[in-house]
Amino acid sequence: MLRIGIIGGGQLAGLLAAEVNRQGAACYSLDPDANSPAVGMGAVSVVGHRHSADDIRQLAGQTDILTVDLEDINVEALAALEAEGVTVFPRPTTLRNLTNKLTQKQTLVSAGLPTSQFVEVDGAEGDLSQLGWPVVQKAATGGYDGRGVVILKGPQDLDGRLQVPGFIEAFVPDMTELAVMVARDRHGQAVTWQPVEMEFDPVGNLLTYLLAPARVEPSVADRAQELARAAIGAFDGIGVFGVEMFLTADGELLINEIAPRTHNSGHYTIDACVTSQFKALYQILADQPLGDTHQDQAAAMYNVLGEPGYEGETVVEGLDTLEEIEGVHAYLYGKQSCFALRKMGHVTVTADTLDTAISIADQAKHILKVRGSHPVGQE
């Protein structure tokens, strides 16, 4: 039986674990919490920290192959294990170049791939006005899932600058945010899913809906998939990757960021596609041929976030009612505590048309609520 080790125990590890179990293999998750979401979804717990070389080595000793569910890990420990013959996908060289966002940008430029203009700066003392205003500042390392990124609209925002090395990049106005999931195996074969479109709340900058497929012309969808495949090839990536892009007002595609793992942008593939992103990752780790990525139905996906004003033990309301609605697929991650805006799960709605999926999702948002057990400020 194949034994897959995952560094990290969050929801991505858990969703992979569920797929690995369906395939008759075993999944082990390295996380400080013996009751992490991954364990709740079928992984065997290996208690330890993703930054500890000793703990990662312990995981490697119990498994046949390693992968990751987040960027903030000890890449050098993985490189040492790979040098000893341990199989790690994505490979440590790929992880090193992708987890450092500055190196990621530089690699894209070296490969002749389009990305927004950027300048390397030390956030603590560098000039952040070199590209004009507004500007996006990003930390080179340590930032993921929205962390380590700030938008500075002008000099008045400099008090909120990131005090770390990294870069600034030109703000792209009036753009559409797209993402393409790419699976690339150890033989260099790659498949992509259709581009998806992300709608954001302009006030909180939180994802409102992920729409699949994106509402773009077929020619744009084809270009986006070609660009995503080229990007992962430039990093010699092996695994599943989320390639985020901007579609500018004049139709240009710019690569924003690449995640070296399964991604929120690919959750809809579980219910809307022949092969999900998690099954594809299993196929890569098991050295099996990649599956068909065809999308059968339109899909609208949204994240289930902790209700504002509450904290404490997780309380779920409305799940039974929600699951009675045709086309609704709810996934709760089993996180035992909840606070405002914590990512607690996701809901995917599948339908014959995107408009229908959005309409049903609008209803679903009012039914399922996840919150802490007591109001903020109360014991």
C-alpha positions in Angstrom: 0.0 0.0 0.0 1.3 3.4 -1.0 1.9 5.7 2.1 1.7 9.4 1.3 3.1 11.9 3.8 1.8 15.5 3.9 3.6 18.3 5.6 0.7 20.2 7.1 -2.6 19.2 8.5 -5.1 21.8 7.2 -8.1 21.4 4.9 -6.0 20.8 1.8 -4.3 17.9 3.5 -7.6 16.6 4.6 -9.3 16.7 1.2 -6.3 14.9 -0.2 -6.4 12.4 2.6 -10.1 11.6 1.7 -9.1 11.0 -1.9 -6.1 8.9 -1.0 -8.3 6.7 1.2 -10.8 6.3 -1.6 -7.9 5.1 -3.8 -6.9 2.4 -1.3 -3.7 4.1 -0.2 -2.7 5.6 3.2 -2.1 9.2 4.2 0.0 10.6 7.0 -0.2 14.2 8.1 2.5 16.2 10.0 0.8 18.8 12.3 1.2 19.9 15.9 -2.5 19.1 16.4 -3.3 15.4 16.7 -6.9 16.4 15.8 -6.2 18.5 12.8 -8.6 18.8 9.9 -6.5 16.3 8.0 -6.9 13.7 10.7 -10.6 14.4 10.8 -10.8 13.6 7.1 -8.9 10.4 7.2 -5.1 11.0 7.6 -3.0 9.3 10.2 -1.6 11.9 12.7 2.1 12.4 13.0 2.5 15.1 15.7 5.2 17.6 14.8 5.9 21.0 13.3 6.4 21.7 9.6 9.5 23.8 10.3 11.2 21.0 12.3 13.8 19.0 10.3 13.6 16.2 12.9 9.8 16.1 12.6 9.8 16.1 8.8 12.4 13.3 8.9 10.1 11.3 11.2 7.2 11.7 8.7 9.5 10.6 5.9 10.5 7.5 7.9 6.8 6.4 8.0 5.9 7.0 4.4 6.9 6.4 0.7 6.6 9.9 -0.7 6.2 13.4 0.6 4.1 16.4 -0.5 2.9 19.7 1.1 -0.3 21.4 1.8 1.1 24.9 2.4 4.0 27.1 1.5 5.4 28.0 5.0 7.6 24.9 5.5 11.2 23.9 6.0 12.3 23.5 2.4 15.9 22.9 3.3 14.9 19.9 5.4 13.1 18.5 2.3 16.2 19.2 0.2 18.4 17.2 2.6 15.9 14.3 2.5 15.7 14.3 -1.3 19.6 14.2 -1.4 19.3 11.0 0.7 16.8 9.4 -1.8 13.4 10.5 -0.4 10.9 11.3 -3.1 9.4 14.8 -2.6 6.8 16.4 -4.9 6.9 19.3 -5.7 10.7 19.0 -5.6 12.5 21.2 -3.1 14.1 23.3 -5.9 10.7 24.1 -7.2 9.4 24.9 -3.7 12.4 27.1 -3.0 11.8 29.2 -6.1 8.0 29.4 -5.6 7.8 30.0 -1.9 10.1 33.0 -2.3 7.9 35.4 -4.1 10.7 37.5 -5.3 12.5 34.5 -6.8 9.2 33.4 -8.3 8.8 36.8 -10.1 12.4 36.7 -11.3 12.0 33.2 -12.7 8.8 34.2 -14.6 10.7 37.2 -16.1 13.7 35.0 -17.0 11.3 32.6 -18.8 9.8 35.5 -20.8 6.4 35.1 -19.1 4.2 38.1 -18.5 3.8 39.5 -15.0 3.2 43.0 -13.6 6.2 45.3 -13.4 8.1 45.0 -10.1 11.1 46.4 -8.2 13.0 44.6 -5.4 12.9 46.6 -2.2 13.6 46.3 1.5 10.3 47.3 3.1 12.0 48.6 6.2 14.0 51.3 4.5 13.5 51.2 0.7 11.7 53.7 -1.5 8.2 52.3 -2.1 7.2 55.1 -4.5 9.4 54.0 -7.5 6.4 52.7 -9.5 4.0 55.5 -8.5 0.8 55.0 -6.5 -1.1 52.9 -5.8 1.4 50.1 -5.4 1.3 46.5 -4.1 4.0 45.5 -1.6 4.8 41.8 -1.0 7.1 40.1 1.4 9.6 37.8 -0.3 9.1 35.0 2.2 6.6 34.0 4.9 3.5 35.3 3.1 0.8 33.0 1.9 -3.0 32.8 1.8 -3.2 36.7 1.7 -0.6 37.3 4.3 2.5 39.3 3.5 0.7 41.6 1.0 -0.4 45.2 1.4 -1.9 47.7 -1.1 -0.4 51.2 -0.5 -2.6 53.8 -2.1 -0.3 56.7 -1.4 2.3 58.2 1.0 -0.3 58.4 3.7 -0.3 54.5 3.8 3.4 54.1 4.5 2.9 53.5 8.2 1.3 50.2 7.1 4.3 49.1 5.0 5.7 45.7 5.5 9.0 46.0 7.3 10.7 43.1 5.5 12.6 42.4 2.3 10.5 41.8 -0.8 9.3 43.9 -3.7 6.7 46.3 -4.9 4.7 45.7 -8.1 2.5 47.9 -10.2 -1.2 47.9 -9.2 -3.3 46.6 -12.1 -6.6 48.5 -12.3 -9.9 47.3 -13.8 -8.8 43.7 -14.1 -10.5 40.4 -13.7 -8.9 37.8 -11.4 -8.5 34.4 -13.0 -6.9 31.2 -11.9 -5.9 28.0 -13.7 -5.1 24.7 -11.9 -2.3 22.7 -13.4 -1.3 19.1 -12.8 2.2 18.1 -14.0 3.6 14.7 -13.5 7.2 13.4 -13.1 7.4 12.7 -16.8 6.6 16.3 -17.8 3.1 15.6 -18.9 0.7 18.4 -17.9 -3.1 18.9 -17.8 -5.1 22.0 -16.9 -8.6 22.7 -15.9 -10.7 25.5 -17.4 -9.9 29.0 -16.0 -12.0 30.1 -13.1 -13.1 33.7 -12.2 -12.9 35.2 -8.8 -15.3 37.8 -7.5 -14.3 39.8 -4.4 -16.1 42.0 -1.9 -14.6 45.4 -2.6 -14.9 46.4 1.1 -13.3 43.4 2.8 -11.4 42.1 -0.2 -12.8 38.7 0.6 -13.7 36.1 -2.0 -17.4 36.3 -2.8 -17.6 33.6 -5.4 -15.3 31.5 -7.5 -17.1 30.9 -10.8 -16.2 28.0 -13.1 -15.7 28.2 -15.9 -14.6 31.9 -16.0 -16.8 34.2 -18.1 -14.2 34.9 -20.8 -13.9 34.3 -24.5 -12.7 30.8 -25.5 -9.6 32.4 -27.0 -8.8 33.9 -23.6 -9.4 30.6 -21.8 -7.0 28.9 -24.2 -4.3 31.5 -23.7 -4.7 31.3 -19.9 -4.2 27.5 -19.9 -1.2 27.7 -22.2 0.3 30.4 -20.0 -0.3 28.3 -16.9 1.3 25.2 -18.4 4.3 27.3 -19.5 4.7 28.8 -16.0 4.8 25.4 -14.2 7.2 24.1 -16.9 9.5 27.1 -16.1 9.7 25.9 -12.5 10.0 22.2 -13.5 7.0 21.7 -11.3 5.8 18.2 -10.3 2.4 18.2 -8.5 -0.7 20.3 -8.6 -0.4 24.1 -8.8 -2.7 27.1 -8.7 -1.7 29.8 -11.2 -3.4 33.1 -10.4 -3.6 35.7 -13.2 -4.9 39.1 -14.0 -6.9 39.7 -17.2 -6.4 43.4 -17.9 -8.9 45.8 -19.4 -7.1 45.5 -22.7 -7.1 41.7 -22.7 -3.6 41.1 -21.5 -2.9 38.1 -19.2 -0.4 38.7 -16.4 0.7 36.0 -13.9 0.1 37.2 -10.4 1.2 34.4 -8.1 1.7 30.6 -8.2 0.8 28.3 -5.3 2.9 25.1 -5.2 0.0 23.0 -4.0 -3.7 22.2 -4.4 -5.6 25.4 -4.1 -8.9 27.0 -3.1 -9.4 27.8 -6.8 -9.6 24.1 -7.5 -12.1 23.0 -4.8 -15.0 23.0 -7.4 -13.3 20.2 -9.3 -14.4 17.7 -6.7 -18.0 18.1 -7.8 -17.9 19.6 -11.3 -15.1 17.7 -13.1 -14.3 14.2 -14.1 -11.0 14.4 -12.2 -10.6 16.6 -9.1 -7.4 18.4 -8.2 -6.9 16.0 -5.3 -7.3 12.9 -7.5 -4.8 14.3 -9.9 -2.3 14.9 -7.1 -2.8 11.3 -6.0 -2.2 10.1 -9.6 1.1 12.1 -9.7 2.2 10.8 -6.3 1.3 7.2 -7.3 2.9 7.6 -10.7 -0.3 6.9 -12.6 -1.5 8.6 -15.8 -3.3 11.9 -15.3 -7.1 11.8 -15.6 -9.6 13.7 -17.7 -10.1 17.3 -16.5 -13.3 17.9 -18.4 -15.9 20.0 -16.5 -19.4 18.4 -16.5 -21.4 21.3 -15.0 -21.1 25.0 -14.2 -20.1 25.7 -10.6 -20.1 28.5 -8.1 -18.0 28.0 -5.0 -17.7 30.2 -1.9 -15.8 29.8 1.3 -17.6 29.3 4.6 -16.2 31.8 7.1 -16.7 32.2 10.8 -19.5 34.6 11.7 -18.3 38.0 13.0 -18.9 38.7 16.6 -18.3 35.1 17.9 -15.4 33.0 19.1 -14.9 29.7 20.9 -16.0 26.1 20.1 -17.4 25.6 16.6 -21.2 25.8 16.2 -22.8 24.8 12.9 -26.3 25.9 11.9 -28.4 25.0 8.9 -26.3 22.2 7.4 -29.1 19.7 7.2 -31.4 22.2 5.5 -28.6 23.1 3.1 -27.8 19.5 2.1 -31.4 19.0 0.9 -31.0 21.5 -1.9 -30.2 19.8 -5.2 -26.7 20.7 -6.6 -25.3 21.9 -3.2 -22.2 20.3 -1.9 -21.0 21.4 1.5 -17.6 20.7 3.0 -16.8 21.6 6.6 -13.2 21.1 7.6 -13.8 20.0 11.2 -12.0 22.8 12.9 -12.9 22.6 16.5 -12.7 26.3 17.3 -14.1 29.2 15.3 -13.5 33.0 15.2 -14.6 35.8 12.9 -13.7 35.2 9.2 -11.8 31.9 9.9 -12.1 29.6 6.9 -14.3 26.8 8.2 -15.3 25.1 5.0 -16.6 25.7 1.4 -19.8 25.2 -0.5 -19.9 24.3 -4.2 -23.1 24.6 -6.2 -23.3 22.8 -9.5 -26.0 23.5 -12.1 -26.6 23.5 -15.9 -25.7 27.2 -16.1 -23.5 29.5 -14.2 -26.4 31.9 -13.5 -28.4 29.1 -11.9 -25.5 28.1 -9.8 -25.0 31.6 -8.6 -28.7 32.0 -7.8 -28.7 28.8 -5.7 -25.5 29.8 -4.0 -27.1 33.2 -3.0 -29.7 31.2 -1.2 -27.3 28.8 0.4 -25.3 31.6 2.0 -28.3 32.5 4.1 -28.8 29.0 5.3 -25.5 27.6 6.5 -23.8 29.5 9.4 -20.7 28.6 11.3 -19.7 30.5 14.4 -18.0 30.4 17.7 -20.0 29.2 20.8 -20.1 32.6 22.5 -20.1 36.3 21.6 -16.7 38.0 21.5 -15.7 39.3 25.0 -17.7 36.8 26.9 -16.2 33.8 28.8 
